[in-house]
Amino acid sequence: MKVQGPPGAKQIEVIRPSPRSRAADRTSATAPGAAQVRVSDEARQLADVRAPETPDAARIERLRSEIAKGTFTVDADKVARAMIDEERG
């Protein structure tokens, strides 16, 4: 199976194990016939860039409080700009 990415991106090939090797995977990660996955340097870099940030407990508590009080508002323009920026990459 090929996974399609954005235009111009390198293609990623997913190697699927057979049902027999899946059963072997459940018993041992190093079992003969276990699936092999190759991750490119580009994929590792992308995973690092897209890794979630550490949650800011103070911000989360402030947002919970605002929502509970009914004072939380959404800046629709800011959300729209963030979505557009995300698409542009």
N, C-alpha and C positions, 0 to 999 in steps of 0.2 A: 504494500500500500504506500502510495506517495502522499505526503502532506504538502498542500499548496500554501505558499507564503505570499508576501507582497511581490509585485513585479520586480524582477531583477535579483530576487533573493535566491540563495542556494536551495536546492531541493533537499528534503530530508526523507530518508527511506526508513520506514519502520519495519523491523524484522519481527514477525509474529512466530512464536513457538508452536509446534504441533501439540495436539491434546495430550499426547504421551509425555512430552517434555514439560508441559504445564503441571502434570501430576508429579513429576520428578522435582520440579521447582518447589512444590509444597513441602517436600521432605528434606531437601537440602539445596542451598543456594549454589553449591559447587557440584551438583549432580551432573553426570554425563548427559549431554543433550539439552542442558539448560539454555535458555535464550541468551543471546549475546546482543548487547546494545552498544553502538558506537556513537559517542557524543562529540560533535565538532567543537573546536575552540570557540567558534562564533556562537554556538548554542550555549556554551558555558558563560560567555560574556553576556549574552542576552538574559540568561537566568539571573546573573548577578545584578544587572541593571534593573530588572523588573522585580527583584526580591522586595517583599513588603517591608516597610519601615517599622521600627520598634514603636509600639503604641505609646502615645503620650497620655498617661493616666490623668493628669490634671485637665487636659483638653477634653478628654472623654467625659469626665465628671461634670465639667462646665456645660457640655452639650446635653448631657442627660438632664441636668438641672433646668436648663432653658426649655427643653422639650416638655418636661413635667409641668413647668409653670405656664407653658403656652407662649413663651416669648421668643422661641427659636424661629428665625426667618431664613429663607433660602434666597440667595442672590442668583436669580435665574441667568443673568448676563455672565456672571463668573462661572457658573456651571457650563453654560454653552461654550464659552471661550476655552475652558479646560477640555471639553469634549473635542472641539476642533483641533486644539493643540495636540491632543493624544492621537488623533487620526493622521495628522501631518507628520508625526514621529519626531 
